[in-house]
Amino acid sequence: MERKRFSVTYFLRKARTNKAGLTPILARITTNGVSKEIYIQCLVPADKWSQFKERATGKDKLCQQVNSYLDDYRAIGR
């Protein structure tokens, strides 16, 4: 019986930073070694992103909205 593996990682696509300084967040979904990247319709300043936590750092309204959106996105995937 083959073991099933599934993981989701969030990261920034820094090459696509817009003029306002916002960078898109992508999700990489990997299942049994096959990965796909999807854009989750969310932007964050690159300097306010923690790749270790996979969350926006900061207490401003934008960071709170991004983190709320990511929490909702994670809840759907479970």
C-alpha positions as CSV (number, residue, x, y, z in Angstrom):
1,M,0.0,0.0,0.0
2,E,1.4,3.4,-1.0
3,R,1.8,6.0,1.6
4,K,0.0,9.3,0.7
5,R,1.8,12.6,1.4
6,F,0.2,16.0,1.2
7,S,1.6,19.5,2.1
8,V,0.8,23.1,1.5
9,T,3.5,25.9,1.6
10,Y,2.9,29.6,1.2
11,F,5.5,31.8,-0.3
12,L,6.0,35.2,-2.1
13,R,6.7,35.6,-5.8
14,K,9.1,38.5,-5.4
15,A,9.7,38.9,-9.1
16,R,6.1,40.0,-9.5
17,T,6.2,42.9,-7.0
18,N,4.0,45.8,-8.3
19,K,4.6,49.5,-8.3
20,A,2.9,49.9,-4.9
21,G,5.5,47.5,-3.4
22,L,3.0,44.6,-2.9
23,T,4.0,41.1,-3.7
24,P,1.6,38.2,-4.5
25,I,1.4,35.2,-2.1
26,L,1.3,31.8,-3.8
27,A,0.5,28.4,-2.4
28,R,2.5,25.3,-3.4
29,I,0.4,22.2,-3.0
30,T,2.4,18.9,-3.1
31,T,0.8,15.5,-3.2
32,N,3.1,12.4,-3.5
33,G,5.9,14.5,-4.9
34,V,3.9,16.3,-7.6
35,S,3.5,20.0,-6.9
36,K,1.4,22.8,-8.3
37,E,1.5,26.5,-7.5
38,I,-1.6,28.6,-7.3
39,Y,-2.2,32.3,-6.8
40,I,-4.4,32.9,-3.8
41,Q,-5.5,36.4,-4.7
42,C,-3.6,38.1,-1.9
43,L,-0.9,40.7,-1.8
44,V,1.5,41.7,1.0
45,P,4.6,44.0,1.3
46,A,7.7,41.8,0.9
47,D,9.4,43.3,4.0
48,K,6.4,42.2,6.2
49,W,6.4,38.5,5.2
50,S,7.9,35.8,7.4
51,Q,8.6,32.7,5.4
52,F,9.4,30.8,8.6
53,K,5.9,31.4,9.9
54,E,4.3,31.7,6.5
55,R,2.4,34.7,7.7
56,A,2.5,38.5,7.4
57,T,4.2,40.2,10.3
58,G,3.0,43.5,11.6
59,K,-0.1,44.9,13.3
60,D,-1.4,47.2,10.5
61,K,-4.8,46.5,8.9
62,L,-3.4,45.0,5.7
63,C,-1.3,42.4,7.6
64,Q,-4.3,41.5,9.8
65,Q,-6.4,41.0,6.7
66,V,-3.8,38.9,4.9
67,N,-3.4,36.7,8.0
68,S,-7.1,36.3,8.4
69,Y,-7.4,35.3,4.7
70,L,-4.6,32.8,5.1
71,D,-6.3,31.3,8.2
72,D,-9.5,30.9,6.2
73,Y,-7.6,29.4,3.3
74,R,-5.9,26.9,5.6
75,A,-9.3,26.0,7.2
76,I,-10.8,25.1,3.8
77,G,-7.8,22.9,3.0
78,R,-8.2,20.7,6.1
